[in-house]
Amino acid sequence: MRHNPRVSRRRRLWSLFVPLLGGVALVAGYFSEIPLLEAIVAPRVDRERGLLENLENLLLLASLLLAVRAARFPVAVGGESGF
């Protein structure tokens, strides 16, 4: 992967660590044995309605939208790819 000079180091770090810390916080809440955190992250009755599952669905939807958006760009052939 090539370095893009237009993207600042701060922005790259932000886009890496914020989702990582959010995921770690949700997993920690799931295994924390604190009833309120467990109920927010993944309720005992129906785990599919918890915050963790809904954020995973949001991530899948964002991935789908990015794939559709990327499919609209022309495919580079040969030396035009920049690699």
N, C-alpha and C positions, 0 to 999 in steps of 0.2 A: 504494500500500500504506500502510495507516495504522499509526501507532506504537501498540504495545501497552504500556501503562505497567506491566503486571504482569511483563513480561520485562525483566530487568536488562540494562544495556549490556554487562556482562561476559559474560553468557550468550550474547548475540547475537554478540559478537566471537568467543567460543569456538566457537560452532557455524558460524561463517564461516571462520575461519582454520585450524582444525585439519584439516578435510577438504581445504582448499586446499593447505596445506603438505604433507599426506600425498600428494596427487596430484603435486605438484611434486617431492617426494622420489622417488617411483616413476619418474617420467619421467626425472629426473636419473640415477637408477640404471640405467635402460634405455640411456641414451646415454653412460654414463660410460666405457665400454670397460674396466671392471674386471670380470674374468670372474666373480667370486663374486656381485657385485651383479646382473650381467646374468642369471646363472643363477637367482637368487631372483626377480627381477621377471618375466622371460620366458625360460625355458630355450630353448636353440637347437633341441633335439629336438622338443618339443611346446609351443609358446607358450601353448596353452590351459590349461596346468597351472601357469602362473606366478601370482605374487601379484597382479599388475595385472589379469589377466582374472578371477580369483576375486573381487577386490574390486568389479569392475564387475558381476559377477553378484549380489553381495550388495546393491549399490545398486539394481539392477533389482528384486530381491525386496522390498526395503524400500519402493520406490515402489509396487509392486503392493499391498502390505499397506496403505499409506496410502490408496491409491485405494479399496480395498474398505472401509476404515474410514470414509472420507469419504462413500461412497455410502450409508451407513446413516443419515446425518443428513438431516432434512427440508430441502427446498429452500425458500429464502426467496423470497417473491413481493413485487414492488413495493418499497415503502419499508422493508421489514423487513430488508433486506440489510445495512444499516449504512453504506452508501456515500453 
